[in-house]
Amino acid sequence: MTTKLDHPSYPFPTVVEALCEIHFQLSQGQTWKPSLPGALFKRIQNEFPEMEPALELGVQLELGPHGVA
């Protein structure tokens, strides 16, 4: 039996890692702000109320002939 704070454990887990990438394009004239992910969560928290903090975060930049992609 698990409590709300416990993370479930299974004897034969089938998924080792799952990845979801979401790409956003800001409206013209809008600049990136670190508060944008929090604003997104506020809009979807009724449908997805539980959030598990990520232990590791990464950033990937792609450089091309026109600069950062």
LOKE-627958 format. One line per 4 residues: number of its first residue (from 1); for each residue x, y, z of C-alpha. Coordinates in pm, 1 decimal, m for minus. Layout:
NUM = X Y Z  ...
REM end
This chain:
1 = 0.0 0.0 0.0  131.8 343.6 m87.6  55.5 680.0 60.9  20.6 996.2 m144.0
5 = 388.5 1075.5 m78.1  518.8 730.8 m175.0  613.8 658.4 m532.6  469.0 322.5 m646.5
9 = 706.7 33.9 m700.5  629.2 m265.7 m919.0  801.6 m607.4 m926.8  833.7 m607.9 m1308.4
13 = 826.3 m248.6 m1433.2  786.4 m222.0 m1808.9  884.7 139.5 m1871.6  1240.3 239.6 m1789.8
17 = 1223.0 593.9 m1922.9  962.4 802.3 m2100.8  1031.4 1126.2 m2281.5  794.2 1394.6 m2393.1
21 = 913.3 1694.9 m2589.8  692.8 1996.6 m2627.6  798.1 2278.2 m2857.2  645.3 2623.1 m2833.8
25 = 673.4 2920.0 m3062.6  626.4 3254.5 m2891.2  400.6 3512.5 m3047.0  575.4 3774.6 m3255.7
29 = 724.4 4039.5 m3029.5  704.0 3821.0 m2715.8  1030.8 3728.1 m2546.7  1112.7 3423.2 m2335.0
33 = 1065.5 3463.5 m1960.2  1152.1 3202.3 m1695.3  797.5 3240.6 m1556.2  635.4 3094.8 m1871.3
37 = 646.8 2726.5 m1756.5  469.8 2825.9 m1433.1  203.9 3012.2 m1629.3  150.6 2701.3 m1844.2
41 = 109.2 2483.0 m1535.1  m151.4 2722.5 m1392.5  m357.1 2677.4 m1710.4  m344.0 2295.2 m1709.4
45 = m333.8 2213.6 m1337.2  m706.5 2132.1 m1315.9  m659.9 1854.4 m1572.8  m311.7 1750.7 m1452.5
49 = m303.8 1835.9 m1079.2  1.4 1630.4 m982.1  347.6 1745.9 m1077.8  659.5 1548.3 m997.1
53 = 970.5 1766.5 m985.3  1241.9 1672.4 m1231.0  1570.1 1582.5 m1070.0  1764.4 1675.1 m1380.8
57 = 1693.7 1946.4 m1633.8  1871.7 2000.8 m1961.3  1881.3 2253.6 m2238.2  1955.3 2170.3 m2597.7
61 = 2058.0 2434.1 m2848.7  2084.9 2365.7 m3217.4  2320.3 2586.2 m3414.6  2267.8 2628.8 m3783.4
65 = 2366.4 2866.5 m4061.2  2113.7 3119.9 m3931.4  2221.2 3101.0 m3566.3  2044.8 2927.3 m3281.1
69 = 1747.7 2719.1 m3392.3
REM end
